[in-house]
Amino acid sequence: MKPIFADEAAIKVAAKLLSQGRLVAFPTETVYGLGADASNPIAINRIFQAKGRPSDHPLIVHIAGIDNLDDWAINIPDAAIRLANHFWPGPLAIILNKKPEVPLEVTGGQTTVGLRMPNHPVALQLLRVFGGGIAAPSANRFCRISPTQAAHVEKELGTVVDMILDGGVCEVGVESTIVDLSGDIPRLLRPGHITRQEIEAILQTELINVAIPKEQASSSDVRAPGMMTVHYAPLTVAMLCPHDQLTDLIKVLNLQNKTIGLLAYQYNPPENRGLHLLCMPEQADSYAQILYASLRDLDSRELDIILIEQPPNTEAWQAINDRLGKATTLSWTNH
């Protein structure tokens, strides 16, 4: 399936396909989503089959506006309305208690549902024309690098998706922030472009971080998208490395005749024929926008290993560090 430019006519066709229980990949401001009618259990199951995703992993339902919250959730707290009013449309998903008629297939068997209003003209128009909620995880194979261009979707899911709407390169580049408001205490389930500090400023309360250390995690801990310990990952082995240890690590790998890919945002390596260097921006937002495309680039070069220079451990870089931590399986400090 080749991507189709997302004009008005194409969006109408996509909405019709969704109403027939088919799969449509479409752009959002974060990443491309693999969409299906969120009220149709059969269509939802097609998402899991296409991605190779376990059926107990919940999906986020994309909606056209705040007025649609009542279609999916009950006991909606004032905190949810405040966050939605401030950040929607935008890269924030809110976990709420689901209405009884919401299919358990879309919630991974849970009694809660994740909802968000995307900030992309194609996604919003598709939602308006379709007239319902669209369940849409990232349009890639399970646990692999998320797509930020229509060509990425074509490469991974072109044989199983019924339509790919091409809306250009995603502006944000990493998945939405997820906040759980289904209980008494607000919880941050996944960091994203909207930071913890921004959310706390609106809620006037502290967010509890429920991030699970890799060594303690299991499949049963997955309560929202992106909580797997290995996720957003290239097929090539990838390793995070502190700036001041990169030179030594590259020397070791050179002695082993390894072909190396390097994502560097400050490090300037000496000339090295076996090194495939991609220079990343020093600003977090710009870095995030091209992160997945850069990882895909290096992953396509049949390298032995991808090295990633460790970004700063600050609030602005929290989402990026979360994704890099899940995309890498090795750490230089362990060697």
ZIJOLIN-V497758 format. One record per helix or strand of 2 or more residues. SS is the DSSP state (@ for helix, = for strand). FROM is the first residue (numbers start at 0). TO is the last residue. If there is no record, write none. Layout:
BEGIN
SS FROM TO
SS FROM TO
END
This chain:
BEGIN
= 3 4
@ 7 18
= 23 25
= 32 36
@ 40 50
= 59 61
@ 65 71
= 72 73
@ 77 86
= 91 97
@ 103 106
= 111 115
@ 120 129
= 133 137
@ 149 156
= 162 165
= 176 179
= 186 189
@ 195 202
= 207 208
@ 213 215
@ 218 220
= 237 240
@ 242 254
= 259 263
= 274 278
@ 283 298
= 304 308
@ 314 326
= 329 330
@ 331 333
END
